[in-house]
Amino acid sequence: MNKELKTLISKLADEMKDNEYYRRAWSDSIAMCYKDCEHQYRKKTGKKYLNKKDRHYIANNAAEHFLILFCGPNYDY
């Protein structure tokens, strides 16, 4: 990892430690990505109950969804 990236990550982490509202905004965004993906998964599959495999699949999709939102619509995936 280059020095510039390490500095940016460090600043982001410091801001999250020092600003509870900023941290909460990130936390809420991650949580909502999971909720959105779970809702979409249930709608697609018709499942009322989810097993461990379902939740793992949803969590991976939620992580990807968060990164897409974080990087913006013009990011080349």
N, C-alpha and C positions, 0 to 999 in steps of 0.2 A: 504494500500500500504506500502510495507516495505521501510526502510530507503535507502537501496541501489538503489532501483528503483526510488525513489524520487530524489536522487542525479543525477542519469543518465538522467532523464527527465529534471531536472534543467540545467544540462550542455548542453544538446541538445538545449533547449530554449535559453540559453545565447549565444550559438554559432550562432543560427539563428538571434538573435538580433544584434550581433556584426559583422557578416560576410554576407553582402548582396548577395554574390555569392552562398554561401552555402544555404541561405534561398531560393534563386531563383531556385537552383537545386531541392530542395524539392517541391517547388510550381509547377515547370514545370513537375515533375514526377507525381504529383497528377492530374494536368490538362490533361496530356497525357493518363493517365488511363481512365479518363472520355471520352476523344476523341476516344480512342480505343474501349471502350465498346459501345459508341454510334454508331460507324461505324459497329461493329459486330451486334448490335441490328437492325439497318436499313437493313443490308444485310439479316439477318435472317427473318425479318418480311416483308420486301419489302415496308416499310412505307417511304413516302417522308416527311411527316409532323409529328411531335411528339406532343403529348398532355402532360398535367401535370403528368398523371399516368405513361406514357412512360418515362419521364425524371426522375421521382422518382425511377423507376425500374432500369434505367441505372445508376443513382447515387449510388444506393446500390451495384450494381455489380462492379462499378468502385472502390468503397471503399474496397470491398473484394479483388479485383484485386491488388490494391495498397498494402494491407497488405500481400498478398501472395508474391509479389515481395520484399517487405521490409523484411519479415521473412526468405526468401530464400526457395529453393526447397526441402530442407530436413526437414523443420519444420512439425511437426505432427499436422495437422488440425483436 
